[in-house]
């Protein structure tokens, strides 16, 4: 009997240790790796921009349209996002597609949605928890908040109009060109941000929607939303 009790005790200790190690991995190590990966992505972009290797934009489609970017490369960074509501040191790279590996290195642009600043819906996903917790404070976002992005040549300032809105993962209409439940009724230049809910689960999604408020050349300095 003592052998059985000792064996069961040892198994419980081993299982407990494995659980603790797994929690440490989820809470700490994935964050360390993701923070490093995101910094690398931003450094890569900044090197490209400083060396003048930003992809040339296609001709503008009209006086009201920002220049149309060249196609984004799958899994590669093309912009940096800033959200002052989440802290003035908060900045994350935006990469093309929402594959598992992509979202471990930053935010992911939904392939097939509008490009940055263009007519349609520029939709972006990010982890709420793990892999750097980029959207940990997503529920704090409010209408009127600025979401600023740059592609190395232009600043794009979007303003949140609605959210956070809670829905289910199958509700893919939230990233339509005119997103369902957003309140928008006609084509425009929109932004959608999505993340998981609850904080440590993925049964639902939180959504915010915004519109393109202004653009400006990088040479003119940071937009007002990023100035302290």
Beta strands, then each sheet from edge to edge (+ up, - down):
strand 1: 77-82
strand 2: 91-96
strand 3: 107-109
strand 4: 120-125
strand 5: 146-150
strand 6: 154-168
strand 7: 189-197
strand 8: 204-217
sheet 1: 1+ 2- 3- 4+ 7+ 8- 6+ 5- 1+
end
